[in-house]
Amino acid sequence: MAKKIKLTVREAKLVKGVASGKTKRQSGIDAGYTGSPETVQVTVSKSLKKANVQEALQEAFVKHGIDIDSAIAPIGKALIA
C-alpha cells in the first residue's frame, strides 16, 4: 500500500490544478493563494519546490498517464519537422 502524502488543502488544490493543465499562476489563484499575480506566482513556485508537493504532482501525472517521455515526445517531433 502506498504511503499517504501529507498536503495542505491549498497544496492539494494546487497539485490538482497543475496536473489538469492549468498554469501555475491560475492553479494558485484557484487554490486560494492571494495577493498580486506576481505574489501568487512566487508563492506557488515556492510551494512547488517542496518535496511533498513534488511527490504528489508526480503521482498525479502518473495517474493521468503522463511521464517524461510522453511529455517531451511532441517537442522532439516538432524539432525534427
C-alpha positions as a Python dict, from the first residue, in 0.01 Angstrom:
ca = {
    (1, 'M'): (0, 0, 0),
    (2, 'A'): (138, 340, -96),
    (3, 'K'): (205, 590, 177),
    (4, 'K'): (-25, 889, 201),
    (5, 'I'): (141, 1216, 103),
    (6, 'K'): (62, 1493, 350),
    (7, 'L'): (-54, 1813, 180),
    (8, 'T'): (-244, 2113, 300),
    (9, 'V'): (-581, 2173, 138),
    (10, 'R'): (-427, 2458, -61),
    (11, 'E'): (-135, 2241, -178),
    (12, 'A'): (-373, 1962, -281),
    (13, 'K'): (-579, 2206, -488),
    (14, 'L'): (-260, 2345, -642),
    (15, 'V'): (-143, 1997, -743),
    (16, 'K'): (-483, 1916, -891),
    (17, 'G'): (-484, 2238, -1096),
    (18, 'V'): (-131, 2197, -1230),
    (19, 'A'): (-189, 1829, -1311),
    (20, 'S'): (-504, 1919, -1503),
    (21, 'G'): (-309, 2154, -1729),
    (22, 'K'): (-377, 2494, -1577),
    (23, 'T'): (-95, 2745, -1549),
    (24, 'K'): (85, 2757, -1218),
    (25, 'R'): (-49, 3108, -1155),
    (26, 'Q'): (-411, 3012, -1230),
    (27, 'S'): (-378, 2694, -1025),
    (28, 'G'): (-252, 2902, -734),
    (29, 'I'): (-536, 3152, -759),
    (30, 'D'): (-791, 2869, -780),
    (31, 'A'): (-626, 2701, -480),
    (32, 'G'): (-673, 3014, -271),
    (33, 'Y'): (-331, 3180, -283),
    (34, 'T'): (-388, 3554, -252),
    (35, 'G'): (-209, 3874, -341),
    (36, 'S'): (-97, 4032, -664),
    (37, 'P'): (-43, 3800, -962),
    (38, 'E'): (333, 3829, -905),
    (39, 'T'): (298, 3741, -536),
    (40, 'V'): (86, 3439, -621),
    (41, 'Q'): (346, 3330, -878),
    (42, 'V'): (629, 3348, -622),
    (43, 'T'): (430, 3169, -351),
    (44, 'V'): (323, 2895, -591),
    (45, 'S'): (681, 2849, -711),
    (46, 'K'): (795, 2804, -351),
    (47, 'S'): (517, 2555, -284),
    (48, 'L'): (600, 2354, -595),
    (49, 'K'): (960, 2316, -476),
    (50, 'K'): (851, 2133, -159),
    (51, 'A'): (932, 1761, -169),
    (52, 'N'): (582, 1652, -64),
    (53, 'V'): (419, 1870, -333),
    (54, 'Q'): (659, 1741, -599),
    (55, 'E'): (584, 1384, -498),
    (56, 'A'): (209, 1445, -514),
    (57, 'L'): (243, 1614, -853),
    (58, 'Q'): (448, 1322, -984),
    (59, 'E'): (179, 1080, -865),
    (60, 'A'): (-91, 1292, -1029),
    (61, 'F'): (96, 1289, -1360),
    (62, 'V'): (141, 911, -1343),
    (63, 'K'): (-229, 875, -1265),
    (64, 'H'): (-306, 1070, -1584),
    (65, 'G'): (-60, 861, -1785),
    (66, 'I'): (197, 1139, -1821),
    (67, 'D'): (565, 1057, -1789),
    (68, 'I'): (877, 1240, -1904),
    (69, 'D'): (889, 1050, -2234),
    (70, 'S'): (529, 1129, -2329),
    (71, 'A'): (575, 1491, -2221),
    (72, 'I'): (882, 1560, -2436),
    (73, 'A'): (792, 1345, -2740),
    (74, 'P'): (590, 1622, -2913),
    (75, 'I'): (879, 1865, -2864),
    (76, 'G'): (1122, 1622, -3024),
    (77, 'K'): (888, 1566, -3318),
    (78, 'A'): (844, 1941, -3368),
    (79, 'L'): (1220, 1998, -3366),
    (80, 'I'): (1270, 1733, -3634),
    (81, 'A'): (985, 1857, -3857),
}
